[in-house]
Amino acid sequence: MSITGKPRLIPTGKCWCGCGRDVGLGKFFAAGHDKIAEAALMALKYDGSVAQLLHAHGYGSHHSVRHAAVTDPVCSWEKCADCNYSGAPASIANHRKKDHPERHGLG
């Protein structure tokens, strides 16, 4: 188990979407097949509904998944210092360049 309590996953050399394709060293999926697997799981378990997914895990308008991601010490999500936007660090950097250039010497 890793620090997060989740098992360490090892790539097998075959695409994990189930298509049977060979994949490169250290990869779990052929290009784009992660989204195919995600869509299949969403259809199988949640009727293709993100709302059903969130509800199944206790999130919704009453309990923000964004807030949970930002405040979880193991999750890498952050909140923008200048507004209510939240996301992964790379997403925050892109957001700040685009939406707050004047505050970061870019405008």
ChimeraX attribute file (.defattr): number of C-alpha atoms within 10 A of each C-alpha:
attribute: neighborCount
match mode: 1-to-1
recipient: residues
	/A:1	8
	/A:2	8
	/A:3	8
	/A:4	10
	/A:5	7
	/A:6	8
	/A:7	9
	/A:8	10
	/A:9	9
	/A:10	9
	/A:11	15
	/A:12	15
	/A:13	17
	/A:14	18
	/A:15	21
	/A:16	19
	/A:17	19
	/A:18	11
	/A:19	12
	/A:20	12
	/A:21	13
	/A:22	15
	/A:23	17
	/A:24	14
	/A:25	10
	/A:26	10
	/A:27	16
	/A:28	20
	/A:29	25
	/A:30	18
	/A:31	11
	/A:32	9
	/A:33	16
	/A:34	15
	/A:35	12
	/A:36	14
	/A:37	17
	/A:38	13
	/A:39	15
	/A:40	15
	/A:41	14
	/A:42	16
	/A:43	13
	/A:44	10
	/A:45	12
	/A:46	17
	/A:47	14
	/A:48	15
	/A:49	13
	/A:50	12
	/A:51	12
	/A:52	16
	/A:53	16
	/A:54	16
	/A:55	14
	/A:56	12
	/A:57	9
	/A:58	12
	/A:59	16
	/A:60	14
	/A:61	8
	/A:62	7
	/A:63	12
	/A:64	12
	/A:65	15
	/A:66	15
	/A:67	13
	/A:68	13
	/A:69	18
	/A:70	17
	/A:71	14
	/A:72	11
	/A:73	10
	/A:74	10
	/A:75	12
	/A:76	12
	/A:77	21
	/A:78	20
	/A:79	18
	/A:80	17
	/A:81	10
	/A:82	10
	/A:83	10
	/A:84	7
	/A:85	14
	/A:86	18
	/A:87	17
	/A:88	14
	/A:89	14
	/A:90	11
	/A:91	14
	/A:92	18
	/A:93	12
	/A:94	11
	/A:95	16
	/A:96	20
	/A:97	15
	/A:98	12
	/A:99	11
	/A:100	16
	/A:101	12
	/A:102	11
	/A:103	11
	/A:104	9
	/A:105	8
	/A:106	10
	/A:107	9
